[in-house]
Amino acid sequence: PTYNFANIIDDHMMEITHVIRGNEYLSSTPKYNLVYQSFGWDIPTYIHCPPVMKDEHHKLSKRNGDASFQDLVAKGYLPEAIINYIALLGWSPETEQEIYTLDELKQAFNVKRIGTSGAIFDIDKLTWMNGMYLRNMDIDTYFELANPYIEKAVSNKYNHKDIAKILQQRANTLAEIEEMLDFFDNYPSFDIELYNNKKMKSNPEIALPSLKATKELYENLPNWEESTIHDEMMALVEKLGIKNGQLLYPVRVAITGKQFTPGGAIELSHILGKEETLRRLDIAIKQLEQ
């Protein structure tokens, strides 16, 4: 009772006209109004918002270890993407638009479109939205954000801006970057089963001649420009009479030791450089031959 009493006097003295709060306080509103009326004061306009839920039965709660705004930023989410996503929880715009700048949200927001039931916080949807924000940046802005994470994973002998260019289309959060780039400085050992890929129509038997042909091609390239690598590799696919994936997928596996990478065989070959790419192809070919 003392809190509620003091709260009303405090709001009145500060000339509060609108109160926006969670709908768990809806039941206490009539009590507040009785106190306002007893003083003869104007009752503020109340807006009660549905809670943000962890699941159908539990609210998000810092006390229970759920992520705060600061936690999400620390995990590589952009503040503007978090604000955009949170604005759409429990509120629906009049159009199908999902990506908003803060100024656009100010223009579009209308309290009449706030829902009455709790909205479940979907980390996958936030991750998708964050990825959209990252991909829509110009490369210089993205590089400035991403480079501290790239520097933790990759030595300076590789071009970090070239790495940022391939990352931008694939990383959905900044925190993903380090793990996505671990193969640059540390070429991992891997099982030849990795060459098996139904979608790419690849297997170890197809991989071996593809890698040998690529090695020969790379050794004789006149320059190590990405456009040259691309054109010559496409010509090699045609010459061998195979599908693109039957050449490019085995090469990507061979030079990274991974099934999933932030770039394709051509981009990664260019960034790794001729000497390092050939060294890795040699190791992969010997492994397959054995």
KOLFIVEX-910893 format. One line per 10 residues: number of its first residue (from 1); for each residue x, y, z of N, C-alpha, C. Coordinates in steps of 0.2 Angstrom, whole numbers. Each point is the difference from the previous one (the first is absolute). Layout:
! KOLFIVEX-910893
NUM = X Y Z X Y Z X Y Z ~ ...
END
This chain:
! KOLFIVEX-910893
1 = 4 -6 0 -4 6 0 4 6 0 ~ 6 0 4 4 6 0 3 2 -7 ~ 2 -6 -3 3 1 -7 -5 3 -5 ~ -6 -3 0 -5 3 -5 -2 7 2 ~ 0 2 6 -2 7 2 6 4 -2 ~ 6 -1 2 5 4 -2 1 1 -8 ~ -1 -6 -3 1 0 -7 -5 5 -4 ~ -6 0 3 -5 5 -3 2 7 1 ~ 2 2 6 2 6 2 6 2 -4 ~ 5 -4 -1 6 1 -4 -2 2 -7
11 = -5 -4 -3 -2 1 -7 -3 6 -1 ~ -5 2 5 -4 6 0 5 6 0 ~ 5 0 5 5 6 0 4 1 -6 ~ 1 -6 -4 4 1 -6 -4 1 -6 ~ -7 1 1 -5 2 -5 0 -6 -5 ~ 1 -6 2 -1 -6 -5 -7 0 -3 ~ 0 0 -6 -7 -1 -4 -1 -7 -3 ~ 5 -4 -1 -1 -6 -3 5 -5 3 ~ -3 -6 2 3 -5 3 0 -7 -4 ~ 6 -2 -2 0 -6 -4 4 -5 4
21 = -4 -6 1 3 -5 4 -3 -7 -2 ~ 3 -5 3 -2 -7 -1 -7 -1 2 ~ -4 -5 -3 -7 -1 2 -1 -4 6 ~ 6 -2 3 -1 -3 7 -2 5 5 ~ 1 7 -2 -2 5 5 -7 3 -1 ~ -4 -4 -5 -7 2 -2 -4 0 6 ~ 1 -5 4 -5 -1 6 1 5 6 ~ 6 3 0 1 6 5 -3 6 -3 ~ -1 1 -6 -2 7 -3 -6 3 4 ~ -6 -4 1 -6 3 4 2 3 7
31 = 5 -4 3 2 3 7 4 7 -1 ~ 4 0 -5 3 6 -2 -5 6 -1 ~ -5 -2 -4 -5 5 -2 -3 3 6 ~ -2 -5 5 -4 3 6 5 5 4 ~ 6 -1 0 4 5 3 1 6 -3 ~ 0 0 -7 0 6 -4 -6 4 1 ~ -6 -4 0 -6 3 1 -1 4 7 ~ 3 -4 5 -1 3 7 4 6 0 ~ 5 1 -3 4 7 0 -3 5 -5 ~ -4 -2 -4 -3 4 -6 5 2 -5
41 = 4 -5 -1 5 1 -5 -2 -4 -7 ~ 3 3 -6 -1 -4 -6 3 -6 0 ~ -4 -5 -3 3 -7 -1 4 -1 -6 ~ 6 -2 0 4 -1 -6 -4 -5 -5 ~ 2 1 -6 -2 -6 -5 5 -6 1 ~ -3 -5 0 3 -7 1 1 -4 -6 ~ 6 -2 -2 0 -5 -5 4 -6 3 ~ -4 -6 0 3 -6 2 2 -5 -5 ~ 6 -2 0 3 -4 -6 0 -7 2 ~ 0 -4 -4 0 -8 1 8 -1 2
51 = 1 -5 4 7 -2 2 3 -3 -6 ~ 7 0 0 4 -4 -5 1 -7 4 ~ -1 -5 -4 0 -7 3 6 -4 -2 ~ 2 -4 4 5 -5 -2 -3 -6 -3 ~ -6 -2 2 -4 -5 -3 -7 2 2 ~ -5 -5 -1 -7 2 1 -2 1 7 ~ 5 -2 5 -2 1 7 4 4 4 ~ 6 2 -3 5 3 4 2 7 -3 ~ 0 5 4 3 7 -3 8 -1 0 ~ 2 4 -4 8 2 0 1 3 6
61 = 6 -2 3 1 2 7 8 0 1 ~ 3 6 1 7 1 1 2 -4 7 ~ -5 -1 4 1 -3 7 1 -8 -2 ~ -3 -2 -5 0 -7 -2 6 -2 -5 ~ 4 5 -1 5 -1 -5 -1 2 -7 ~ -6 3 -2 -1 1 -7 4 6 -2 ~ 2 1 -6 4 5 -3 -3 7 1 ~ 4 4 2 -2 7 0 3 4 -7 ~ -2 6 -1 2 3 -6 8 0 0 ~ 3 2 5 7 0 0 3 -7 -1
71 = -3 -5 2 2 -7 -1 0 -2 -7 ~ -5 2 -4 -1 -1 -7 5 4 -4 ~ 2 6 2 5 4 -3 7 -4 0 ~ 1 -2 6 6 -4 2 1 -6 -5 ~ -6 -3 -1 0 -6 -5 0 2 -7 ~ 1 6 -2 1 2 -7 -6 2 -3 ~ -5 2 3 -6 3 -3 0 7 0 ~ -2 3 -5 0 8 -1 -5 3 4 ~ 1 6 4 -5 3 3 -6 2 -4 ~ 1 2 -6 -6 2 -4 -4 -6 -2
81 = 3 -6 -1 -4 -6 -2 -4 -2 6 ~ 3 0 6 -3 -2 6 -7 5 1 ~ 1 6 -1 -5 5 1 -6 -1 -5 ~ 2 -1 -6 -4 -2 -5 -4 -6 1 ~ 3 -5 3 -4 -7 1 -4 1 6 ~ 2 3 5 -4 1 6 -6 4 -1 ~ 1 5 -4 -6 5 -2 -6 -4 -3 ~ 2 -6 -4 -5 -4 -3 -3 -6 5 ~ 2 0 6 -2 -5 5 -6 3 3 ~ -6 -3 -1 -6 3 3 -3 6 -4
91 = 3 2 -5 -3 6 -4 1 -2 -7 ~ -5 1 -4 0 -1 -7 -1 6 -5 ~ 4 1 -5 -1 6 -4 -5 -1 -5 ~ -2 5 -3 -6 -1 -5 2 -3 -7 ~ 7 -1 -1 2 -3 -6 4 -6 2 ~ 3 -4 -5 4 -6 1 7 2 1 ~ 2 6 0 7 2 1 2 -2 7 ~ 7 -3 0 3 -2 6 6 3 2 ~ 4 3 -5 6 3 2 -2 8 0 ~ 2 3 6 -2 7 1 6 3 3
101 = 2 7 -3 4 4 4 -4 3 6 ~ 4 3 4 -3 3 6 -5 5 -2 ~ 2 4 -5 -5 6 -2 -6 -3 -3 ~ 1 -6 -4 -6 -3 -3 -5 -3 6 ~ 3 -3 5 -4 -2 5 -4 5 4 ~ 4 6 1 -4 6 3 -6 2 -4 ~ 1 0 -7 -6 2 -4 -5 -6 0 ~ 2 -6 0 -5 -6 -1 -4 -1 6 ~ 3 1 6 -2 -3 6 -7 3 2 ~ -4 -4 2 -7 3 3 -2 -5 5
111 = -2 3 6 -1 -5 6 -6 -4 -1 ~ -5 2 -5 -6 -3 -1 1 -7 -3 ~ 6 -1 -3 2 -7 -3 4 -4 5 ~ 1 2 6 3 -5 5 -5 -5 2 ~ 3 -6 0 -5 -6 1 -2 -1 7 ~ -3 -5 2 -3 -1 6 3 -6 4 ~ 3 -5 -4 4 -6 2 7 1 0 ~ 4 -4 4 7 0 0 3 -2 -6 ~ 6 3 -2 3 -2 -6 6 -4 2 ~ 1 -6 -3 6 -4 1 7 2 -3
121 = 5 1 4 6 3 -3 3 -6 -4 ~ 1 1 -6 3 -5 -5 7 2 -2 ~ 5 -3 3 7 1 -1 2 -1 -7 ~ -3 -5 -3 1 -1 -7 -2 6 -5 ~ -6 3 2 -2 5 -4 4 6 1 ~ 2 1 6 5 6 1 7 -1 -4 ~ 2 -6 0 6 -2 -3 0 1 -8 ~ -6 -2 -3 -1 2 -7 0 7 -1 ~ -4 4 4 0 7 0 6 4 0 ~ 4 -3 5 7 3 1 4 -1 -6
131 = 0 -6 -3 3 -2 -7 -2 5 -5 ~ -6 2 -1 -3 4 -5 4 7 1 ~ 0 2 6 3 7 2 8 0 -2 ~ 3 -6 1 7 0 -2 1 0 -7 ~ -4 -4 -4 1 0 -7 -2 6 -4 ~ -4 4 3 -2 7 -3 4 5 1 ~ 6 -1 4 5 5 2 4 1 -7 ~ 3 6 0 6 1 -5 6 -4 3 ~ 4 -2 -5 6 -4 2 4 3 5 ~ 1 6 0 5 4 4 -3 0 8
141 = -6 1 0 -4 0 7 1 -7 3 ~ -2 -5 -5 0 -7 3 7 -2 2 ~ 5 2 -4 7 -2 1 2 3 7 ~ -2 6 2 2 3 6 -3 -4 6 ~ -6 -2 -1 -3 -4 5 3 -7 1 ~ 1 -3 -6 2 -7 0 8 -1 1 ~ 4 5 -1 7 -2 0 3 -1 7 ~ -3 2 5 3 -2 7 -1 -7 1 ~ -6 -3 -3 -1 -7 1 4 -4 -5 ~ 2 3 -6 4 -4 -5 7 0 3
151 = 2 5 3 7 1 3 1 -6 5 ~ -5 -2 4 1 -5 5 1 -7 -3 ~ -2 -1 -6 0 -6 -3 5 -1 -6 ~ 2 6 -3 4 -1 -6 6 5 0 ~ 6 -3 -1 6 4 0 0 5 -6 ~ 5 5 1 0 5 -5 3 -2 -7 ~ 2 -6 -1 3 -2 -6 -6 -1 -5 ~ -6 0 2 -6 0 -4 -3 7 -1 ~ -4 1 -5 -3 7 -1 -7 0 4 ~ 0 3 5 -6 0 4 -6 3 -3
161 = 1 5 -5 -6 3 -3 -3 -5 -5 ~ 4 -4 -3 -2 -5 -5 -4 -5 4 ~ 2 -2 6 -3 -4 4 -7 3 3 ~ 0 6 1 -6 4 2 -6 -1 -5 ~ 3 1 -7 -5 0 -5 -4 -7 -1 ~ 4 -5 1 -4 -7 0 -4 -1 6 ~ 2 2 6 -3 0 6 -7 3 0 ~ 0 6 -3 -6 4 0 -6 -3 -2 ~ 0 -4 -5 -5 -4 -3 -2 -6 4 ~ 4 -2 5 -2 -6 3 0 0 8
171 = 3 4 3 0 1 8 -6 4 2 ~ -4 -3 4 -6 3 3 1 4 6 ~ 6 -2 4 2 4 6 7 1 -1 ~ 3 5 4 7 1 0 3 -5 4 ~ -3 -3 5 3 -5 4 1 -6 -4 ~ -3 -1 -5 1 -7 -4 7 0 -4 ~ 3 6 -1 5 1 -5 6 -4 2 ~ 2 0 7 6 -3 2 0 -8 -2 ~ -5 -3 1 -1 -7 -1 0 -1 -7 ~ -3 4 -4 0 -1 -8 6 1 -3
181 = 5 3 3 7 1 -3 5 -4 3 ~ -1 -5 4 5 -4 4 5 -3 -5 ~ -2 -2 -6 4 -4 -5 6 4 -3 ~ -1 7 0 6 4 -3 6 -1 3 ~ 1 1 6 6 -1 4 2 -7 2 ~ -5 -4 0 1 -7 3 -4 -5 -5 ~ 4 -3 -5 -3 -4 -5 -1 -7 4 ~ -7 -2 1 -2 -6 4 1 -6 -4 ~ 1 -6 4 0 -6 -4 -7 -2 0 ~ -2 -4 -5 -7 -2 -1 -1 -7 -3
191 = -6 -2 1 -1 -7 -3 -2 1 -8 ~ 2 -5 -4 -2 1 -7 -7 -1 -1 ~ -4 -3 5 -7 0 -1 -3 7 -1 ~ 3 5 2 -2 7 -1 -1 1 -8 ~ 3 -3 -4 -1 1 -7 -6 -3 -3 ~ -4 -4 4 -6 -3 -2 -6 6 1 ~ -3 2 -6 -5 5 1 -5 -2 -6 ~ -6 -2 2 -5 -2 -5 -2 6 -5 ~ -1 5 4 -2 6 -4 5 2 -5 ~ 6 0 1 6 2 -4 2 -6 -5
201 = -3 -6 1 2 -6 -3 7 -1 0 ~ 3 0 6 7 0 2 1 -6 4 ~ 6 -3 -1 2 -6 5 8 0 -1 ~ 3 -4 4 8 0 0 2 -2 -7 ~ -3 -5 -3 2 -2 -7 0 6 -5 ~ -5 4 0 -1 6 -4 5 5 2 ~ 1 1 7 4 5 2 7 0 -2 ~ 3 -6 0 7 -1 -2 2 3 -6 ~ -3 -2 -6 2 3 -6 -2 7 -1 ~ -5 2 4 -1 8 0 5 4 3
211 = 3 -3 6 5 4 3 6 0 -4 ~ 2 -6 -3 6 0 -4 0 5 -6 ~ -6 0 -3 -1 5 -6 1 7 3 ~ -3 1 6 0 7 2 7 2 2 ~ 4 -5 3 7 2 2 4 1 -6 ~ -1 -3 -5 4 1 -7 -2 7 -3 ~ -7 1 1 -2 7 -3 3 5 4 ~ -1 0 7 3 5 4 7 1 -1 ~ 4 -5 -1 7 1 0 2 4 -6 ~ -4 0 -6 1 3 -6 -4 6 -1
221 = -3 3 5 -4 6 -1 5 6 -1 ~ -2 4 -5 5 6 -1 -1 5 5 ~ -5 1 4 -1 4 6 -5 -3 5 ~ 1 3 6 -5 -3 5 -5 5 2 ~ -3 3 -6 -6 4 1 -7 -4 1 ~ -4 2 4 -7 -4 1 -3 -1 -7 ~ 0 5 -4 -4 -1 -6 3 -5 -5 ~ 7 0 0 4 -5 -4 -2 -7 3 ~ 1 -1 7 -2 -7 3 -7 -2 -2 ~ -4 5 0 -7 -2 -2 -1 -2 -7
231 = 3 4 -4 -1 -2 -8 3 -7 -1 ~ 6 -1 2 4 -6 -1 -3 -6 3 ~ -3 1 6 -3 -6 3 -7 -2 -3 ~ -3 5 -3 -7 -1 -4 2 -4 -6 ~ 6 2 -3 2 -3 -6 2 -7 1 ~ 3 -1 6 2 -7 2 -6 -5 1 ~ -5 3 3 -6 -4 1 -3 -3 -7 ~ 0 5 -5 -2 -2 -7 5 -5 -3 ~ 6 1 1 5 -4 -3 -1 -7 3 ~ -1 -1 7 0 -6 3 -7 -4 -1
241 = -5 4 -2 -7 -2 -2 -3 -2 7 ~ 0 4 5 -3 -2 6 -4 6 3 ~ -4 -1 5 -4 6 3 5 4 4 ~ -2 7 0 3 5 4 2 -3 7 ~ -5 -3 4 1 -2 6 5 -6 1 ~ 1 -4 -5 5 -5 0 7 2 0 ~ 1 6 -2 7 3 0 0 5 6 ~ -4 5 1 0 5 5 -1 -3 7 ~ -4 -4 1 -1 -3 7 6 -4 2 ~ 3 -4 -4 6 -4 3 5 5 1
251 = 1 5 -4 6 5 1 -1 4 6 ~ -7 2 1 -1 4 7 1 -4 6 ~ -2 -7 0 2 -4 5 7 -1 1 ~ 4 -1 -5 7 -2 0 4 6 3 ~ -2 6 -2 4 6 3 -2 3 6 ~ -6 -3 3 -3 3 6 0 -6 6 ~ -1 -6 -3 -2 -5 5 -6 0 3 ~ -5 4 -3 -7 1 3 -5 -1 -5 ~ -6 -2 2 -6 -1 -4 -3 7 -1 ~ 0 4 5 -3 7 -1 5 5 1
261 = 0 5 -5 5 5 1 -3 7 -2 ~ 3 5 1 -3 7 -1 1 2 -7 ~ 3 -4 -4 1 2 -7 1 -7 -5 ~ 0 1 -6 1 -5 -5 7 -2 -1 ~ 1 -5 -4 7 -2 -2 4 5 -3 ~ -3 4 -5 3 5 -4 2 6 5 ~ -4 2 4 1 6 4 5 -2 5 ~ 0 -6 3 4 -2 6 7 -2 -3 ~ 1 -2 -6 6 -1 -3 4 6 -1 ~ -4 5 -3 3 7 -1 3 3 7
271 = -4 -1 5 2 3 7 6 -3 3 ~ -1 -7 -1 6 -4 3 6 1 -3 ~ 0 2 -7 6 1 -4 2 -7 -3 ~ 4 1 -5 2 -5 -5 4 -6 4 ~ 5 3 4 5 -5 3 -4 -4 6 ~ -4 3 4 -4 -3 5 -5 -5 -3 ~ -3 2 -5 -6 -4 -3 3 -6 -3 ~ 6 0 -4 3 -5 -3 3 -5 6 ~ 2 3 5 3 -4 6 -6 -5 2 ~ -6 3 1 -6 -3 3 -2 -5 -5
281 = 0 1 -6 -2 -4 -5 4 -7 -1 ~ 7 1 1 5 -5 0 -2 -5 6 ~ -1 3 6 -2 -4 6 -6 -4 -1 ~ -5 3 -3 -7 -3 -1 1 -6 -5 ~ 4 2 -6 1 -5 -5 3 -7 3 ~ 5 1 4 4 -5 3 -5 -4 4 ~ -4 3 4 -5 -3 5 -4 -5 -5 ~ -3 3 -5 -4 -4 -4 3 -6 -4 ~ 6 1 -2 4 -5 -3 1 -6 5 ~ 2 2 6 1 -5 5 -6 -4 2
END
